[in-house]
Amino acid sequence: MDLDDQLETQHLFLVTRMCRVCGEDKNLISDFYLSRKDRTLASSYAYECKECTSKRVKSYDKRYSLGTCIICKKNNIKVCGDLCKRCDKLIKYDIDTLHNAMIYLKKSKS
């Protein structure tokens, strides 16, 4: 942060915010990520502290490993179980929706 940015955000240096995950009061500027461009507004900073964000991201990445999706056959992509994120979203629909999608795709190819 250069000197001009520091002067603009001076009023936020002593502001604390409670993390919505761990419930601790922490310094707004040093302990929360900037989530919007305007550094001068307290609302531009995340409501989850950097430490909790880091834990959440690391636990999310542990669920995925590199592999091959059994539906789309893409290689060396993040899979959870045997499916990539895209195919996992696809199968969340009910069987009738998937059947209608198959009919549509068959008609559009002919």
N, C-alpha and C positions, 0 to 999 in steps of 0.2 A: 504494500500500500504506500503510495507516495505521499508527500506532505500535503498536497491539496485534498486528497481523499481523507487524510487524517483530520484535517480541519473541518471538512464537511460532516464527518461522522463523530466529531468530538462529543456531542451530546449523548452518544450511545455507549461510550467506553465504560461507564459505570452502571449500565443497565443490566439487570439479570433476568433470566427467563427460566421457568420450570420446564424441564424436559417432560414431554407427555409419556415417555416410556419408563424412565427410571425415577421420575418425580423429584430429582435434585434441582436446586437453583444453581444455575451456572451463568458465567459471563456471556452476554449475547454475542459479542464480536469474536471472541477467541474460541468459544466452545460450541457454536452453532454454524452450520454451513450457510452461505449466502445463496438463497434460492431464486432471487429476482435481481435485476440489474441495479436498481436504485439502492445504494448502500446507506443512504441517509434515513431510511425508514425502518423502524423496528420490524414491521411486517414483512420485510424483505428477507428475513432470516428464518430458517427452518424451525419447526417446533420439536424436532427430535435432535438431541445433542450428537456431536460428532462420534462420540464413543458408542452410543447405542446404534447409530447408523452403520458404523463399521461392523459391529457384532451382527446386525441383521443381514448385511450384505454377505458376510462370510458364511453365515449359516445357510443362506439361500444358495450360494455357490457350492456348498457341500452336497446338496441334493442332486446336483447335475454332474455328469462325467462325460468325457469324450467317447463317442461311439457312433453307431450307425442306426438311423431310425428305421424301424421295420415297415413303416407305411410308405414314406417318400424315398427311402433308400439312400438318403444323403449320408455321406461319410464324414468322419471327423468333426461332428457337431455336438453341442451339448445335448445330452439326452437324460431324461429322468425315467428310470426303468428302461423301456425300449423305445420311447417316443421322444421326438423333438418337441419344442414348445408349440410350434405351428400345428403339428398333427395332434398333439394333446388337446389343443383348443377345438380342433375339428371334431374329435370324437365325444366331446362333451354334449353335443346335440343328441336328441333322441333318434332312434332308428328310422322313424318315418321321415324326418328331415333329411337324414343321410340318403335314404332311398330316393327321395325327390331330387336331391342334388345329383345322384347318379343318373337318373332319367334325363335331367336337364343336360348334363354333360354328354350323354350319348346322342341326344338330339342335335346339340350344337356342333358335334363333330361330323355329322352326316350331311 
